Amino acid sequence: MWSWVAHRISGVGIFFFLLVHVLDTAMVRVDPEAYNAVMATYKNPIMGIGEMGLVAGIVYHAFNGVRIILVDFWSNGANHQKKLFWAVAIAWLVVMVPFAIVHVYHMFIH
């Protein structure tokens, strides 16, 4: 059940990010100076943490989406859904730990 909830929350979060992304990118055509001002506000540690959360949500949503496909279309998928959930969790950690290390390095040190 929690994977279902997390999948929906990550999907809604990704949707709202894409909405904001399209709007702030569209500003470059309307007012390039306003676009540059908005981009400058994104260059702070709080937004860097937000970017890390965004990537975490996208990676989870992608891996869990594959799990859902396997459960739905693989004849034994429902029998293995606990193992598939743990596979998603491990794959998420394998991707997120190196990303977080590099991202934090670029946020604070580089």
SVG drawing of the C-alpha trace seen along z (x, -y; Angstrom):
<svg xmlns="http://www.w3.org/2000/svg" viewBox="-2 -42 37 59">
<polyline fill="none" stroke="black" stroke-width="0.4" points="0.0,0.0 2.8,-2.4 4.4,-1.9 1.1,-2.8 0.9,-6.0 4.5,-6.9 3.9,-6.3 1.0,-8.7 2.8,-11.4 5.9,-11.2 3.7,-11.4 1.9,-14.5 5.2,-16.1 6.6,-15.4 3.5,-16.9 3.8,-20.1 7.5,-20.3 6.9,-20.0 4.2,-22.7 6.6,-25.1 9.4,-24.1 7.3,-24.8 6.2,-28.2 9.6,-29.4 11.2,-28.2 8.5,-30.0 9.5,-33.3 12.6,-33.4 10.5,-34.4 8.4,-36.9 11.1,-38.7 14.6,-37.4 15.6,-39.6 12.8,-38.1 13.9,-34.6 17.5,-35.3 16.2,-36.7 14.1,-33.5 17.1,-31.3 19.3,-33.2 16.8,-32.5 17.2,-28.8 20.9,-28.8 20.8,-28.3 21.2,-25.3 17.4,-25.1 16.7,-24.7 19.6,-22.2 17.9,-20.1 14.6,-20.4 16.4,-19.2 17.6,-16.2 14.1,-15.5 12.9,-15.8 15.4,-13.3 14.6,-11.0 10.9,-11.2 11.6,-10.6 13.9,-7.7 11.4,-6.1 8.5,-6.7 10.4,-5.1 11.5,-2.0 8.2,-1.5 6.5,-1.9 8.5,1.0 7.5,3.0 3.8,2.2 4.2,3.3 5.8,6.6 3.1,7.2 0.4,6.5 1.7,8.3 3.9,11.0 1.9,14.1 3.8,14.6 4.2,10.9 1.7,10.8 3.4,13.7 6.7,11.8 5.5,8.3 7.3,8.1 10.6,9.1 10.0,6.6 9.3,3.9 12.7,4.6 14.3,4.6 12.9,1.1 14.2,0.0 17.7,1.4 17.8,0.0 16.7,-3.4 19.5,-3.4 22.1,-2.3 21.2,-5.3 20.4,-7.9 23.5,-7.5 26.1,-8.3 23.8,-11.0 23.4,-12.6 27.1,-12.6 27.9,-14.3 25.0,-16.7 26.0,-17.8 29.6,-18.2 28.4,-20.5 26.1,-22.4 28.5,-23.3 32.1,-22.6 32.3,-23.2"/>
</svg>
